[in-house]
């Protein structure tokens, strides 16, 4: 069963999520925080990481390449080299 997105997850921009994820990681790396706060930050970080991944996947699905074949421009789905 798919998990329903919260309003915050649906509204957050990629750059905003990435910036917050960096803040969370930095905070956790400091290591001078209570266990309960560390667990909350870890959970937030996992959620932010998932949000960033989903947003990147959605953007990648929308990108197309224009290639020239037989003198005509054609659209082709964008694929990263080495991807299947």
The first five atom37 places (N, CA, C, CB, O) and aatype in JSON, in Angstrom:
{
  "aatype": [20, 20, 20, 20, 20, 20, 20, 20, 20, 20, 20, 20, 20, 20, 20, 20, 20, 20, 20, 20, 20, 20, 20, 20, 20, 20, 20, 20, 20, 20, 20, 20, 20, 20, 20, 20, 20, 20, 20, 20, 20, 20, 20, 20, 20, 20, 20, 20, 20, 20, 20, 20, 20, 20, 20, 20, 20, 20, 20, 20, 20, 20, 20, 20, 20, 20, 20, 20, 20, 20, 20, 20, 20, 20, 20, 20, 20, 20, 20, 20, 20, 20, 20, 20],
  "atom_mask": [
    [1, 1, 1, 1, 1],
    [1, 1, 1, 1, 1],
    [1, 1, 1, 1, 1],
    [1, 1, 1, 1, 1],
    [1, 1, 1, 1, 1],
    [1, 1, 1, 1, 1],
    [1, 1, 1, 1, 1],
    [1, 1, 1, 1, 1],
    [1, 1, 1, 1, 1],
    [1, 1, 1, 1, 1],
    [1, 1, 1, 1, 1],
    [1, 1, 1, 1, 1],
    [1, 1, 1, 1, 1],
    [1, 1, 1, 1, 1],
    [1, 1, 1, 1, 1],
    [1, 1, 1, 1, 1],
    [1, 1, 1, 1, 1],
    [1, 1, 1, 1, 1],
    [1, 1, 1, 1, 1],
    [1, 1, 1, 1, 1],
    [1, 1, 1, 1, 1],
    [1, 1, 1, 1, 1],
    [1, 1, 1, 1, 1],
    [1, 1, 1, 1, 1],
    [1, 1, 1, 1, 1],
    [1, 1, 1, 1, 1],
    [1, 1, 1, 1, 1],
    [1, 1, 1, 1, 1],
    [1, 1, 1, 1, 1],
    [1, 1, 1, 1, 1],
    [1, 1, 1, 1, 1],
    [1, 1, 1, 1, 1],
    [1, 1, 1, 1, 1],
    [1, 1, 1, 1, 1],
    [1, 1, 1, 1, 1],
    [1, 1, 1, 1, 1],
    [1, 1, 1, 1, 1],
    [1, 1, 1, 1, 1],
    [1, 1, 1, 1, 1],
    [1, 1, 1, 1, 1],
    [1, 1, 1, 1, 1],
    [1, 1, 1, 1, 1],
    [1, 1, 1, 1, 1],
    [1, 1, 1, 1, 1],
    [1, 1, 1, 1, 1],
    [1, 1, 1, 1, 1],
    [1, 1, 1, 1, 1],
    [1, 1, 1, 1, 1],
    [1, 1, 1, 1, 1],
    [1, 1, 1, 1, 1],
    [1, 1, 1, 1, 1],
    [1, 1, 1, 1, 1],
    [1, 1, 1, 1, 1],
    [1, 1, 1, 1, 1],
    [1, 1, 1, 1, 1],
    [1, 1, 1, 1, 1],
    [1, 1, 1, 1, 1],
    [1, 1, 1, 1, 1],
    [1, 1, 1, 1, 1],
    [1, 1, 1, 1, 1],
    [1, 1, 1, 1, 1],
    [1, 1, 1, 1, 1],
    [1, 1, 1, 1, 1],
    [1, 1, 1, 1, 1],
    [1, 1, 1, 1, 1],
    [1, 1, 1, 1, 1],
    [1, 1, 1, 1, 1],
    [1, 1, 1, 1, 1],
    [1, 1, 1, 1, 1],
    [1, 1, 1, 1, 1],
    [1, 1, 1, 1, 1],
    [1, 1, 1, 1, 1],
    [1, 1, 1, 1, 1],
    [1, 1, 1, 1, 1],
    [1, 1, 1, 1, 1],
    [1, 1, 1, 1, 1],
    [1, 1, 1, 1, 1],
    [1, 1, 1, 1, 1],
    [1, 1, 1, 1, 1],
    [1, 1, 1, 1, 1],
    [1, 1, 1, 1, 1],
    [1, 1, 1, 1, 1],
    [1, 1, 1, 1, 1],
    [1, 1, 1, 1, 1]
  ],
  "atom_positions": [
    [[0.84, -1.18, 0.0], [0.0, 0.0, 0.0], [0.88, 1.25, 0.0], [-0.95, 0.0, 1.22], [1.78, 1.39, 0.84]],
    [[0.63, 2.16, -0.94], [1.43, 3.38, -1.07], [1.1, 4.34, 0.06], [1.19, 4.05, -2.44], [-0.06, 4.48, 0.47]],
    [[2.13, 5.0, 0.56], [1.96, 5.98, 1.62], [1.47, 7.28, 1.03], [3.26, 6.19, 2.4], [1.98, 7.71, -0.01]],
    [[0.5, 7.92, 1.67], [-0.05, 9.19, 1.19], [0.89, 10.32, 1.56], [-1.47, 9.44, 1.78], [1.39, 10.39, 2.68]],
    [[1.14, 11.23, 0.59], [1.99, 12.38, 0.85], [1.27, 13.37, 1.75], [2.4, 13.07, -0.46], [0.07, 13.59, 1.63]],
    [[2.04, 13.96, 2.68], [1.46, 15.02, 3.5], [1.46, 16.31, 2.7], [2.26, 15.19, 4.83], [2.13, 16.4, 1.67]],
    [[0.71, 17.29, 3.16], [0.67, 18.6, 2.47], [2.07, 19.2, 2.39], [-0.28, 19.58, 3.19], [2.43, 19.79, 1.38]],
    [[2.85, 19.05, 3.47], [4.2, 19.61, 3.49], [5.06, 18.95, 2.42], [4.85, 19.44, 4.89], [5.81, 19.63, 1.72]],
    [[4.97, 17.64, 2.28], [5.76, 16.92, 1.29], [5.38, 17.33, -0.12], [5.58, 15.42, 1.45], [6.25, 17.46, -0.99]],
    [[4.1, 17.55, -0.37], [3.64, 17.91, -1.71], [4.06, 19.34, -2.07], [2.13, 17.77, -1.8], [4.3, 19.63, -3.24]],
    [[4.14, 20.22, -1.08], [4.41, 21.64, -1.33], [5.89, 22.01, -1.33], [3.72, 22.46, -0.31], [6.26, 23.03, -1.91]],
    [[6.73, 21.22, -0.72], [8.13, 21.59, -0.57], [8.86, 21.51, -1.92], [8.83, 20.67, 0.47], [8.68, 20.55, -2.68]],
    [[9.66, 22.52, -2.19], [10.46, 22.56, -3.41], [11.71, 21.72, -3.22], [10.83, 24.03, -3.78], [12.18, 21.53, -2.1]],
    [[12.26, 21.21, -4.32], [13.45, 20.36, -4.25], [14.59, 21.07, -3.51], [13.91, 19.97, -5.67], [15.19, 20.5, -2.6]],
    [[14.88, 22.3, -3.9], [16.0, 23.03, -3.31], [15.81, 23.22, -1.81], [16.16, 24.39, -4.0], [16.76, 23.14, -1.03]],
    [[14.57, 23.48, -1.42], [14.24, 23.67, -0.01], [14.46, 22.35, 0.77], [12.78, 24.16, 0.15], [15.03, 22.36, 1.86]],
    [[14.0, 21.24, 0.2], [14.17, 19.94, 0.83], [15.64, 19.58, 0.94], [13.41, 18.85, 0.05], [16.09, 19.05, 1.96]],
    [[16.4, 19.86, -0.12], [17.83, 19.54, -0.13], [18.58, 20.36, 0.92], [18.42, 19.77, -1.52], [19.46, 19.85, 1.61]],
    [[18.24, 21.65, 1.02], [18.89, 22.52, 2.01], [18.61, 22.02, 3.42], [18.41, 23.98, 1.85], [19.51, 21.96, 4.26]],
    [[17.35, 21.66, 3.69], [16.99, 21.16, 5.02], [17.68, 19.83, 5.3], [15.46, 21.0, 5.15], [18.12, 19.58, 6.42]],
    [[17.78, 18.97, 4.28], [18.46, 17.69, 4.45], [19.93, 17.91, 4.82], [18.36, 16.85, 3.16], [20.47, 17.21, 5.68]],
    [[20.57, 18.87, 4.19], [21.97, 19.19, 4.53], [22.08, 19.67, 5.98], [22.52, 20.26, 3.57], [23.03, 19.32, 6.68]],
    [[21.11, 20.48, 6.41], [21.11, 20.96, 7.8], [20.97, 19.79, 8.77], [19.98, 21.98, 8.02], [21.65, 19.74, 9.79]],
    [[20.06, 18.86, 8.45], [19.83, 17.69, 9.3], [21.1, 16.85, 9.39], [18.66, 16.84, 8.75], [21.5, 16.43, 10.48]],
    [[21.73, 16.6, 8.25], [22.95, 15.79, 8.23], [24.04, 16.47, 9.05], [23.44, 15.57, 6.77], [24.72, 15.81, 9.84]],
    [[24.22, 17.77, 8.88], [25.23, 18.49, 9.65], [24.97, 18.39, 11.14], [25.28, 19.96, 9.23], [25.89, 18.18, 11.94]],
    [[23.73, 18.54, 11.52], [23.35, 18.44, 12.93], [23.66, 17.06, 13.5], [21.86, 18.75, 13.11], [24.18, 16.94, 14.61]],
    [[23.32, 16.02, 12.72], [23.58, 14.65, 13.18], [25.08, 14.37, 13.25], [22.91, 13.64, 12.25], [25.53, 13.65, 14.15]],
    [[25.85, 14.92, 12.33], [27.29, 14.7, 12.32], [27.99, 15.36, 13.51], [27.88, 15.21, 11.03], [29.05, 14.92, 13.94]],
    [[27.38, 16.44, 14.03], [27.96, 17.1, 15.2], [27.99, 16.15, 16.39], [27.15, 18.37, 15.56], [28.94, 16.16, 17.18]],
    [[26.95, 15.32, 16.5], [26.93, 14.29, 17.53], [26.65, 14.75, 18.95], [28.18, 13.61, 17.52], [26.64, 13.92, 19.85]],
    [[26.42, 16.01, 19.17], [26.22, 16.53, 20.52], [24.74, 16.83, 20.78], [27.06, 17.79, 20.74], [24.41, 17.89, 21.33]],
    [[23.85, 15.92, 20.39], [22.41, 16.14, 20.59], [21.82, 14.94, 21.33], [21.69, 16.36, 19.22], [22.33, 13.82, 21.23]],
    [[20.74, 15.18, 22.06], [20.09, 14.08, 22.79], [19.58, 13.01, 21.82], [18.94, 14.62, 23.65], [19.24, 13.3, 20.67]],
    [[19.52, 11.78, 22.3], [19.11, 10.64, 21.49], [17.75, 10.85, 20.84], [19.09, 9.39, 22.33], [17.59, 10.56, 19.65]],
    [[16.77, 11.35, 21.58], [15.43, 11.54, 21.04], [15.44, 12.52, 19.86], [14.49, 12.04, 22.13], [14.77, 12.3, 18.85]],
    [[16.2, 13.6, 20.0], [16.31, 14.58, 18.92], [17.03, 13.98, 17.72], [17.05, 15.84, 19.42], [16.65, 14.23, 16.58]],
    [[18.06, 13.18, 17.98], [18.79, 12.52, 16.9], [17.87, 11.59, 16.12], [19.99, 11.74, 17.45], [17.93, 11.54, 14.89]],
    [[17.02, 10.86, 16.81], [16.07, 9.95, 16.13], [15.09, 10.75, 15.29], [15.31, 9.09, 17.17], [14.8, 10.37, 14.16]],
    [[14.58, 11.84, 15.83], [13.65, 12.69, 15.07], [14.33, 13.26, 13.83], [13.11, 13.83, 15.95], [13.74, 13.28, 12.74]],
    [[15.55, 13.73, 13.99], [16.29, 14.29, 12.86], [16.56, 13.21, 11.81], [17.61, 14.91, 13.33], [16.45, 13.46, 10.61]],
    [[16.92, 12.02, 12.26], [17.16, 10.92, 11.33], [15.9, 10.61, 10.52], [17.63, 9.65, 12.09], [15.96, 10.46, 9.3]],
    [[14.76, 10.53, 11.2], [13.5, 10.27, 10.51], [13.16, 11.38, 9.51], [12.36, 10.11, 11.52], [12.71, 11.11, 8.4]],
    [[13.39, 12.61, 9.92], [13.17, 13.74, 9.01], [14.09, 13.64, 7.8], [13.38, 15.08, 9.75], [13.68, 13.9, 6.67]],
    [[15.35, 13.27, 8.04], [16.31, 13.13, 6.96], [15.91, 12.05, 5.97], [17.66, 12.82, 7.53], [16.05, 12.23, 4.76]],
    [[15.41, 10.93, 6.46], [14.95, 9.85, 5.58], [13.79, 10.34, 4.73], [14.53, 8.61, 6.41], [13.74, 10.07, 3.53]],
    [[12.86, 11.05, 5.33], [11.71, 11.59, 4.6], [12.17, 12.59, 3.53], [10.72, 12.26, 5.56], [11.72, 12.54, 2.39]],
    [[13.06, 13.49, 3.91], [13.57, 14.49, 2.96], [14.33, 13.83, 1.81], [14.48, 15.49, 3.67], [14.21, 14.25, 0.66]],
    [[15.1, 12.81, 2.11], [15.84, 12.08, 1.08], [14.87, 11.43, 0.09], [16.75, 11.02, 1.72], [15.1, 11.46, -1.12]],
    [[13.81, 10.84, 0.61], [12.8, 10.21, -0.25], [12.11, 11.26, -1.12], [11.76, 9.46, 0.6], [11.88, 11.03, -2.31]],
    [[11.78, 12.4, -0.54], [11.13, 13.48, -1.29], [12.04, 13.95, -2.43], [10.79, 14.68, -0.35], [11.59, 14.11, -3.57]],
    [[13.32, 14.17, -2.13], [14.27, 14.62, -3.16], [14.37, 13.58, -4.28], [15.67, 14.88, -2.54], [14.37, 13.94, -5.46]],
    [[14.45, 12.32, -3.92], [14.53, 11.26, -4.92], [13.31, 11.21, -5.8], [14.72, 9.93, -4.24], [13.42, 11.05, -7.02]],
    [[12.13, 11.35, -5.2], [10.89, 11.33, -5.98], [10.81, 12.52, -6.92], [9.67, 11.32, -5.05], [10.39, 12.38, -8.07]],
    [[11.22, 13.68, -6.44], [11.17, 14.88, -7.29], [12.15, 14.75, -8.45], [11.49, 16.14, -6.47], [11.82, 15.15, -9.57]],
    [[13.34, 14.21, -8.21], [14.31, 14.0, -9.29], [13.79, 12.99, -10.31], [15.66, 13.54, -8.71], [13.95, 13.17, -11.51]],
    [[13.17, 11.92, -9.82], [12.59, 10.91, -10.73], [11.51, 11.53, -11.61], [12.01, 9.73, -9.93], [11.44, 11.25, -12.81]],
    [[10.66, 12.37, -11.01], [9.59, 13.01, -11.77], [10.15, 13.96, -12.83], [8.66, 13.77, -10.83], [9.64, 14.01, -13.95]],
    [[11.18, 14.7, -12.47], [11.8, 15.63, -13.42], [12.46, 14.85, -14.55], [12.83, 16.53, -12.72], [12.33, 15.22, -15.72]],
    [[13.17, 13.79, -14.22], [13.84, 12.98, -15.24], [12.82, 12.4, -16.22], [14.65, 11.85, -14.59], [13.09, 12.31, -17.42]],
    [[11.67, 12.01, -15.72], [10.64, 11.44, -16.59], [10.1, 12.47, -17.58], [9.49, 10.88, -15.76], [9.6, 12.1, -18.65]],
    [[10.19, 13.75, -17.25], [9.66, 14.81, -18.11], [10.66, 15.28, -19.16], [9.23, 15.98, -17.27], [10.28, 15.86, -20.17]],
    [[11.94, 15.03, -18.93], [12.97, 15.55, -19.82], [13.02, 14.7, -21.09], [14.36, 15.56, -19.13], [13.01, 13.47, -21.03]],
    [[13.08, 15.37, -22.22], [13.25, 14.68, -23.49], [14.43, 15.28, -24.22], [11.96, 14.76, -24.36], [14.81, 16.43, -23.99]],
    [[15.0, 14.5, -25.09], [16.1, 14.98, -25.92], [15.56, 15.23, -27.31], [17.27, 13.95, -25.94], [14.69, 14.51, -27.8]],
    [[16.07, 16.26, -27.94], [15.79, 16.48, -29.34], [16.99, 15.96, -30.11], [15.51, 18.0, -29.65], [18.12, 16.41, -29.92]],
    [[16.74, 15.01, -30.98], [17.82, 14.45, -31.78], [17.47, 14.61, -33.25], [18.07, 12.96, -31.43], [16.3, 14.69, -33.64]],
    [[18.51, 14.66, -34.06], [18.28, 14.79, -35.49], [18.47, 13.41, -36.12], [19.25, 15.84, -36.13], [19.53, 12.8, -36.0]],
    [[17.44, 12.94, -36.8], [17.48, 11.68, -37.53], [16.94, 11.92, -38.92], [16.66, 10.57, -36.79], [15.86, 12.47, -39.09]],
    [[17.68, 11.51, -39.91], [17.25, 11.64, -41.3], [16.83, 13.07, -41.64], [16.09, 10.68, -41.58], [15.85, 13.28, -42.36]],
    [[17.58, 14.06, -41.11], [17.29, 15.44, -41.42], [16.11, 16.04, -40.68], [17.07, 15.57, -42.86], [15.73, 17.18, -40.94]],
    [[15.51, 15.28, -39.76], [14.36, 15.78, -39.0], [14.66, 15.72, -37.51], [13.07, 14.97, -39.33], [15.37, 14.84, -37.04]],
    [[14.09, 16.69, -36.77], [14.22, 16.67, -35.31], [13.16, 15.75, -34.74], [14.1, 18.09, -34.71], [11.98, 15.83, -35.1]],
    [[13.58, 14.87, -33.84], [12.66, 13.94, -33.19], [12.9, 13.99, -31.69], [12.82, 12.49, -33.73], [14.01, 14.24, -31.24]],
    [[11.83, 13.73, -30.94], [11.96, 13.68, -29.48], [12.25, 12.25, -29.05], [10.67, 14.21, -28.79], [11.7, 11.29, -29.6]],
    [[13.12, 12.14, -28.07], [13.49, 10.84, -27.54], [13.58, 10.98, -26.03], [14.85, 10.32, -28.16], [14.09, 11.99, -25.55]],
    [[13.09, 10.01, -25.24], [13.21, 10.11, -23.78], [14.67, 10.25, -23.37], [12.6, 8.89, -23.1], [15.55, 9.6, -23.93]],
    [[14.89, 11.09, -22.39], [16.24, 11.32, -21.89], [16.7, 10.12, -21.08], [16.29, 12.61, -21.04], [15.97, 9.65, -20.2]],
    [[17.87, 9.63, -21.34], [18.45, 8.54, -20.57], [19.88, 8.92, -20.2], [18.42, 7.2, -21.38], [20.63, 9.44, -21.03]],
    [[20.25, 8.65, -18.97], [21.6, 8.88, -18.51], [22.47, 7.74, -19.04], [21.67, 8.99, -16.95], [22.05, 6.59, -19.02]],
    [[23.68, 8.06, -19.5], [24.57, 7.03, -20.02], [24.79, 5.97, -18.96], [25.91, 7.63, -20.46], [24.95, 6.27, -17.78]],
    [[24.8, 4.72, -19.39], [24.99, 3.6, -18.47], [23.71, 3.09, -17.85], [25.94, 3.99, -17.4], [23.72, 2.07, -17.16]],
    [[22.62, 3.78, -18.08], [21.32, 3.38, -17.54], [20.7, 2.36, -18.48], [20.38, 4.6, -17.35], [20.87, 2.44, -19.7]],
    [[19.98, 1.43, -17.93], [19.33, 0.39, -18.74], [18.05, 0.9, -19.34], [19.05, -0.85, -17.91], [17.36, 0.17, -20.05]]
  ]
}
